[in-house]
Amino acid sequence: MRLAIVGCGLLLVGGLAVATGLLPLADAVAVAERVWPILLFAVAVTIVAELADRAGVFAAVAERLARRGRGRGWVLWTLIVLLAVASTIFLSLDTTAVLLTPVVVLLARSHGYPPLPFALTTVWLANTGSLLLPVSNLTNLLAEHALGFADPGRFAALLWAPALVAVLVPCAVVAVVFRRSIGTRYLPVAAEEPHDPVLFWLSGAVVAVLIPFLVSGMPVWIPASVAAVVLVVAFAVRDRVAVRAGLVPWGLLLFASGLFLVVEAAHSLGLASVLATLTGSGDDPLALLRMSLAGMLGANAIDNLPAYLALEPLADSPARIAALLIGVNAGPLVTPWASLAVLLWHDRLRALGVELPWRRYMLLGLVAAPLTVVAATLALALTV
């Protein structure tokens, strides 16, 4: 609700900017044409993930991983890492933060582990693991426009090294800080049967078929929308209660739409020229570090989406765009508002009765974020 209210406020400010001529109508239309496929993808993949979660797909995968762990805590945690990374890469960071978090927390509790190490691993990887493919993060989908291509293969070729480092560094921090909690043994618990086997297998099949289409080079909103329609129809027949207006992430839609307008209006006032003194220019390692650290600071100050939009005009080469993505994707680990995924994740934790004071979260993030961003940027500099 709060996100929707803020979004409405931003839309009002953006509308006033258009009405007063501060933001030319042609520029506002150009922004809308650029972002509607991105927002449609966000809606569609959210619906797919929500319905697949209701069918028990994520819980079943997690339980099977627990059995694979064979009572060894480090193996279980490593498998959770792999699940979180895969979920983030192919189904976006919000899916991991919102839908995988409850599964991981309940999995940890049922096997006798404190939920915090597993929950923190999930939200950190939801952010830092979102560098490899365009579908992993809305910022990546925006970056496709600046890069001038929509080929997932080329995108991954540019970012594979920093993407790998951005997964390994936060995992290393969690492993050191929570080594005693993770390193104990557990007894496997029997998995619960899905409440509707037809919906379970159909949802699993839809997700499995969707993933290769998301990396095929086709506009991602098309396969995501088809998958969403298939599942909505199936649930309308077999589980009508699940098909509700709340499946659509209204808050995210309003917030993102308002942000796009407001940041575009700020650019018309010369925002890019002000920020240029912070980011510098060029593709040498120091310049790339300046860009990525500016993205990290911006994300933790105002959220990663507006930070990306504000700094994008200064990312005038593929290497600088990649550095910016490192900052805004792998850097939002400090403040609660640094990414929408963090806020949504914390709400899920509170609903599950898991207490994590923001002070402790921020202190841990102050260690992990700079290490991750700097290491990933250096990996980028070595490969571009």
C-alpha positions in Angstrom: 0.0 0.0 0.0 2.8 2.4 0.9 4.5 1.7 -2.4 1.3 2.4 -4.3 0.9 5.7 -2.4 4.4 6.8 -3.2 3.9 5.8 -6.8 0.7 7.9 -7.1 2.7 10.8 -5.8 5.4 10.3 -8.3 2.9 10.0 -11.1 1.3 13.3 -10.0 4.7 15.0 -10.0 5.4 13.6 -13.4 2.0 14.7 -14.7 2.6 18.2 -13.5 6.0 18.2 -15.2 4.3 17.3 -18.5 1.4 19.8 -18.0 3.8 22.7 -17.3 6.1 21.8 -20.2 9.0 21.0 -18.0 8.9 17.5 -19.5 8.0 17.7 -23.2 5.0 15.5 -24.1 7.1 13.8 -26.9 9.7 12.8 -24.3 7.0 11.4 -22.0 5.6 9.4 -24.8 9.1 8.1 -25.7 9.6 7.0 -22.1 6.2 5.2 -22.2 7.1 3.4 -25.4 10.4 2.2 -23.9 9.0 1.0 -20.6 5.6 -0.6 -21.3 7.2 -4.0 -22.4 9.3 -4.0 -19.2 6.4 -3.4 -16.9 4.2 -5.9 -18.8 6.9 -8.5 -18.3 7.1 -7.6 -14.6 3.4 -8.2 -14.2 3.3 -11.4 -16.2 6.3 -13.1 -14.5 4.9 -12.0 -11.1 1.6 -13.7 -11.8 3.4 -16.9 -13.1 5.6 -17.0 -10.0 2.7 -16.4 -7.5 0.5 -19.1 -9.0 3.4 -21.6 -9.3 4.2 -20.9 -5.6 0.5 -21.5 -4.7 0.7 -24.8 -6.5 3.7 -25.8 -4.4 6.4 -25.8 -7.0 9.0 -23.8 -5.1 8.3 -25.7 -1.9 8.7 -29.0 -3.6 12.0 -28.0 -5.2 13.3 -26.9 -1.8 12.3 -30.1 -0.1 14.0 -32.2 -2.8 17.1 -30.1 -2.2 16.9 -30.8 1.5 16.8 -34.6 0.8 19.8 -34.2 -1.5 21.7 -32.5 1.3 21.6 -35.8 3.3 21.7 -34.1 6.7 24.7 -31.9 6.0 24.2 -28.2 6.7 26.8 -26.9 4.3 25.4 -29.0 1.5 21.9 -27.8 2.2 23.0 -24.1 2.3 24.9 -24.6 -1.0 21.9 -26.0 -2.7 19.8 -23.1 -1.4 22.4 -20.8 -2.9 22.0 -22.5 -6.3 18.2 -22.4 -6.1 18.3 -18.7 -5.3 20.7 -17.9 -8.1 18.7 -19.9 -10.6 15.4 -18.3 -9.5 17.0 -14.8 -9.7 18.6 -15.3 -13.1 15.6 -16.8 -14.9 12.6 -15.5 -12.9 13.9 -12.1 -11.6 15.0 -10.9 -8.3 11.5 -10.1 -7.0 10.5 -13.7 -7.4 13.4 -14.8 -5.3 13.0 -12.2 -2.6 9.2 -12.5 -2.3 8.4 -16.1 -3.1 11.5 -18.1 -2.3 12.0 -16.4 1.1 9.1 -18.0 2.9 10.0 -21.4 1.4 13.6 -21.1 2.6 12.6 -19.8 6.1 10.1 -22.7 6.6 12.7 -25.1 5.2 15.3 -23.9 7.7 12.9 -24.1 10.7 11.7 -27.5 9.8 15.2 -28.8 9.8 16.3 -27.2 13.0 18.3 -24.2 11.6 17.9 -20.5 12.5 16.2 -18.9 9.5 18.4 -15.7 9.4 21.4 -17.1 7.5 19.2 -18.7 4.8 16.9 -15.7 4.5 19.9 -13.2 4.3 21.5 -15.5 1.6 18.2 -15.3 -0.3 17.8 -11.6 -0.4 21.5 -10.8 -1.0 21.5 -13.2 -4.0 18.2 -11.8 -5.2 20.2 -8.6 -5.8 23.7 -9.6 -6.5 22.7 -12.6 -8.6 20.7 -10.5 -11.0 23.5 -9.5 -13.4 23.7 -12.4 -15.9 20.6 -12.1 -18.1 18.2 -9.3 -19.1 15.2 -11.0 -17.4 17.0 -11.1 -14.0 16.3 -7.4 -13.1 14.3 -4.6 -14.5 17.4 -2.5 -14.7 18.9 -5.0 -17.1 15.8 -4.8 -19.3 16.3 -1.0 -19.3 20.0 -1.4 -20.1 19.1 -3.4 -23.3 17.9 -0.1 -24.8 21.2 1.7 -23.9 23.3 -1.3 -25.2 21.5 -1.3 -28.5 20.8 -5.0 -28.6 18.4 -7.5 -27.0 20.5 -10.7 -27.4 20.7 -12.5 -24.0 23.9 -14.3 -25.2 25.7 -11.0 -25.8 24.4 -9.6 -22.6 25.7 -12.7 -20.7 29.0 -12.5 -22.6 29.5 -8.9 -21.3 28.6 -9.6 -17.7 29.4 -13.3 -17.0 32.6 -12.5 -15.0 31.2 -9.8 -12.7 28.0 -11.9 -12.4 30.0 -14.9 -11.0 32.0 -12.7 -8.6 28.8 -11.0 -7.4 27.5 -14.4 -6.4 30.6 -15.7 -4.7 31.5 -12.6 -2.6 28.2 -12.3 -0.6 28.2 -16.1 -0.2 31.6 -15.9 1.3 30.5 -13.2 3.7 27.5 -15.3 4.8 29.6 -18.4 5.2 32.1 -16.6 7.4 29.6 -14.8 9.6 27.2 -17.7 10.1 29.6 -20.6 9.8 28.6 -22.1 13.2 24.9 -22.0 12.4 25.2 -23.5 9.0 27.8 -26.1 9.9 25.5 -28.4 11.9 23.7 -31.5 10.7 19.9 -32.1 10.3 17.4 -34.9 9.8 15.5 -34.7 6.5 11.7 -34.1 6.8 9.2 -35.7 4.5 7.7 -33.3 1.9 4.1 -32.4 1.9 1.9 -33.5 -1.0 0.6 -30.7 -3.3 -3.0 -29.8 -2.6 -3.8 -30.1 -6.3 -1.5 -32.4 -8.3 -2.9 -31.2 -11.7 -2.1 -27.6 -10.9 1.3 -28.6 -9.4 2.5 -30.4 -12.5 1.0 -27.9 -14.9 2.6 -25.0 -13.1 6.0 -26.8 -13.0 5.7 -27.5 -16.7 4.8 -23.9 -17.5 7.8 -22.6 -15.6 10.1 -25.2 -17.2 8.9 -24.3 -20.7 9.0 -20.5 -20.0 12.6 -20.4 -19.0 14.2 -21.2 -22.4 11.9 -18.8 -24.1 13.0 -16.0 -21.8 16.6 -16.5 -23.0 15.7 -17.1 -26.7 16.0 -13.4 -27.8 12.3 -13.1 -28.2 10.8 -10.0 -26.4 10.4 -11.4 -22.9 7.0 -9.9 -22.3 5.5 -12.3 -25.0 6.3 -15.7 -23.5 5.8 -14.4 -19.9 2.3 -13.1 -20.9 1.4 -16.4 -22.6 2.5 -18.3 -19.5 0.5 -16.0 -17.2 -2.6 -16.5 -19.3 -2.3 -20.3 -19.3 -1.9 -20.4 -15.5 -4.7 -17.9 -14.8 -7.1 -20.0 -17.0 -6.0 -23.2 -15.3 -6.4 -21.7 -11.8 -9.8 -20.1 -12.7 -11.0 -23.6 -13.4 -9.5 -25.5 -10.5 -8.7 -23.0 -7.8 -10.8 -19.9 -8.5 -9.9 -18.2 -5.2 -6.3 -17.9 -6.3 -7.3 -15.7 -9.3 -7.6 -12.2 -7.8 -6.7 -8.6 -8.6 -3.9 -8.8 -6.0 -1.9 -11.0 -8.3 -1.0 -7.9 -10.2 1.8 -5.9 -8.5 0.0 -2.6 -8.6 2.4 -0.9 -6.2 5.4 -1.8 -8.4 3.6 -0.6 -11.5 2.6 2.8 -10.0 6.0 3.3 -8.4 8.0 2.4 -11.5 5.8 4.4 -13.9 6.1 7.5 -11.6 9.9 7.1 -11.3 10.4 7.0 -15.1 8.5 10.3 -15.5 10.2 12.1 -12.6 13.7 11.1 -13.5 13.1 12.0 -17.2 11.9 15.4 -16.0 15.0 15.7 -13.8 17.2 15.0 -16.9 15.5 17.9 -18.7 16.7 20.1 -15.9 20.3 19.0 -16.4 20.7 16.2 -13.9 23.2 14.3 -16.0 25.7 17.2 -16.1 25.6 17.4 -12.3 26.3 13.7 -11.9 29.1 13.7 -14.5 31.5 15.0 -11.9 30.8 11.9 -9.8 31.1 9.2 -12.5 33.9 10.6 -14.6 34.4 9.2 -18.1 36.3 6.4 -19.9 36.6 2.6 -19.7 39.8 2.2 -17.6 39.5 0.3 -14.3 39.3 3.5 -12.2 36.6 5.0 -14.4 34.6 1.8 -14.2 35.0 1.8 -10.4 33.7 5.4 -10.2 30.7 4.4 -12.2 29.8 1.3 -10.3 30.4 2.9 -6.9 28.2 5.9 -8.0 25.5 3.3 -8.9 25.9 1.6 -5.5 25.6 5.0 -3.6 22.7 6.1 -5.7 20.8 2.8 -5.2 21.3 2.9 -1.4 20.3 6.6 -1.4 17.2 6.6 -3.5 16.5 3.0 -4.8 18.2 1.1 -7.6 15.7 1.9 -10.4 15.9 5.7 -10.2 19.6 5.5 -9.6 20.0 3.5 -12.9 17.8 6.0 -14.8 19.6 9.0 -13.4 23.1 7.6 -14.3 22.3 5.9 -17.6 23.1 9.0 -19.8 26.6 8.9 -18.4 27.1 5.2 -19.2 28.1 5.8 -22.8 29.8 2.5 -23.6 29.0 -1.2 -23.0 31.7 -1.4 -20.3 30.3 1.6 -18.5 26.7 0.3 -18.7 27.9 -3.0 -17.2 29.7 -1.1 -14.4 26.5 0.8 -13.7 24.5 -2.4 -13.6 27.0 -3.8 -11.1 26.5 -0.8 -8.8 22.7 -0.8 -9.0 22.2 -4.5 -9.0 24.9 -5.8 -6.6 25.2 -2.7 -4.5 21.6 -2.4 -2.9 22.5 -4.3 0.3 22.7 -1.5 2.8 19.6 0.6 3.2 16.1 -0.9 3.4 14.9 1.1 0.3 17.9 0.3 -1.9 15.7 -2.1 -3.9 12.1 -3.0 -3.9 13.1 -6.6 -3.4 14.6 -5.8 0.0 11.4 -4.1 1.2 9.3 -6.9 0.0 11.6 -9.5 1.5 11.5 -7.8 4.9 7.7 -7.7 4.9 7.7 -11.5 4.3 10.1 -12.0 7.2 7.9 -10.0 9.6 4.9 -12.0 8.4 6.8 -15.2 9.3 7.8 -13.9 12.7 11.5 -13.6 11.8 13.1 -10.5 13.5 16.0 -8.8 11.8 16.6 -5.2 13.0 17.5 -2.9 10.1 20.6 -1.8 12.1 22.0 -5.3 11.9 21.0 -5.7 8.2 22.7 -2.4 7.4 25.9 -3.3 9.2 26.2 -6.6 7.4 25.4 -4.8 4.1 28.2 -2.2 4.7 30.6 -5.2 4.7 29.1 -7.1 1.7 28.1 -4.3 -0.7 31.5 -2.5 -1.2 33.4 -5.8 -1.4 31.0 -7.2 -4.0 30.8 -4.1 -6.1 34.6 -3.5 -6.2 35.4 -7.2 -6.8 32.8 -7.5 -9.6 34.0 -4.3 -11.2 37.6 -5.4 -11.3 36.4 -8.7 -12.9 34.6 -6.6 -15.5 37.7 -4.5 -16.2 39.8 -7.7 -16.7 37.3 -9.1 -19.3 36.2 -6.1 -21.4 
